[in-house]
Amino acid sequence: MKTEVSEMEERKGKGKIMCGTLDLSAHPLDCITLIISFTSPRDACRLSLVSTAFNSATESDAVWESFLPSQYQALIPSSLSFSSKKQLYLSLCENPLLIEAGRKSFWLERGSGKKCYMLSPRDLTIIWSVDTPWYWRWVSIPEARFLFVSYRTRDCRSRSRPHYLSPFGTLLVKR
């Protein structure tokens, strides 16, 4: 793919405009891959539409490994296998992993690659949850992400109806 390039060059106080073309496919694939690895996952997907050379570069494992967290191997269960780093990245975006003995959930934000953590209610300090069971209970809900969610049996300050900490008993933290 060729693009037009304009360049301003100063010579003895006079500006001179030079026009020419730049052949993007003339650069080595490794060079394009390295450049794309410094962008974001969203930008890499956009750049894959620029040319066939860019598309080939964005399919490289080197690009997608740069978007994965540094210690991603420790997070992935040995029972899971992926044919490419891109497939692994997309899986971490769409299928959160339970980590730290099921007390936290981990996934990647699809567009930016930012790490996201969700804390289970057991990792939170809930006032009056331990020594006053008439205010809080720990219940298991099949559709919940974590084994237990906190259920408030009654309001500590009034007699309102019971409810869960949140629909799935979670707190979201992004980094």
N, C-alpha and C positions, 0 to 999 in steps of 0.2 A: 504494500500500500504506500503510495506516495502522497506527501502533503507539501503544500507550499510554505516556504519559510521566508520571512523578511528579516533582514539584519541591518542594524544601523552601525555604521563604522565612521568614526571621527578621523579626518585627515586634514591637518593644518587648518583647523577651524571651520572646515566645510563638511557638511554631512553628506554621506554617500549611501544610497540605499541599494542593497544587493538582493535580488530575488532569485530563488532557486527551489529545488525540490529535495526532500529528504525521504529516502526509502526506508521505512520502518522495518521491513522484512530483511534488510541488509545487515542488521545487527545480529550477533550470535544469540541463539536461543537462551543460553545460560545467562547472558547479560540482561535480556528482557525478563527472565524468570527472577533474577536477583532484584531488579527494580520493582517488579510487581509484589515481591515478598515484603517490601517496606510499606505497602499500602494497607488498606483494610479489606476484609472479605467482600464487602459491598463494592468497593472500587475494583477489586480483582474480577468480580462478575461483570461489571460494566466494561472493563478493559478487554474481556474475552470477546466482546462484540466488535472491537476495532478492526482486527485483521485475523487471518488464520494463524500468523506467527504469535500474536498475543493470546489467541485461544489455546494454542498448544502450550504456551508458557503457563497459563492459568490452570491447566490440568496437571501440572507438575506437583509431585509430592513435596518438593522443596518449598513451594509457595504455601501450600496448605499446612505444612508442619510449622511454618512461621506464625500461623494464626492460632495454633494450639498452645495451651499453657505449658510452661517449661517442664513440669513433672507429670505430664498427661499419662505416661505409661503406668504410673502407680495407681491412677484412678480407674483404669479400664480393667474389668474382670477378665481373667484369662479365658473364660468361656466365650467371650466375644471376639470375633475377628472381622477385619475390614479389608477390602481389596485395595483401598487407597486412603491417603490422609484426608482427601476431600470427603470421602464417605464417612470417615471417622468424625470429622468436624461437623458435618450435617447431622450425624447421629447424636452428638453431644448437644446440639442445638434443639433437637426435637424430642429426645428421650433423656430426661434428667437421670443422673445416677445417685443412688443413696450411698453416702460415704460416712465414715466415722461411726461404724456400727449402727447405721440406719438413723442416726440423730441429725443428719444434715443431708440436703439434696444439692447437687451441683449440676449446672449446665452452662452453656455458652450463649450469649446473645448473638443471634444470627448475623446481623448487619455489621456489628463492630468487633465481635469476638471477645467482648468483655466477659469476665467470669461472674457468674451469678450463684449465690448460695441461698438456700431456704433453710431456716432453722426449725427444728421440730419443737413443739411446745415443751417437751422435756428439757430442752436446752435453755429455756427461758426461766427466769425467776418470777413466779406468779405469787403475789401476796396472798396469804391464807390458803395456799394450795396443799400444803403438807399437813399442818396441824389442825386444820378445820375442814374436814371432809364435807360438812354440810353446806359449804360455799362452792367447792370445786370437786369434780370427779374426773378421773382419767378413763375414757371410754375408747373402745376400738370400733372404727367405722370401716367397712370393707372398701369403699371407694376412696378413702383418704390415702395420701401419699405415705404417711408415717403410721407406725403401729398404733400409737395412742394419740388422741387429741384431748384437749382440755374442755370440759363441759362445766359451765357455771350453773350451779343449781339454783342460786338466788343472788340477788344483788346485795353486796355488803352494806350498802347505805339505805336501800329501800327494799320493798318486796316486789320487785319487777319479775317478770316471767324469765325462766331460764334460757340460756343460749350458749352457743359455742364461741370460743375465742375468735374464730373466723370460720368460714365454711369448711376449710380443710385444716384448721389449726396451725397456721403458718405465719412466718415473718420473712419477708424478702429483703435480701441485702445484695447490692451490686457493687462491684469494684471495677 
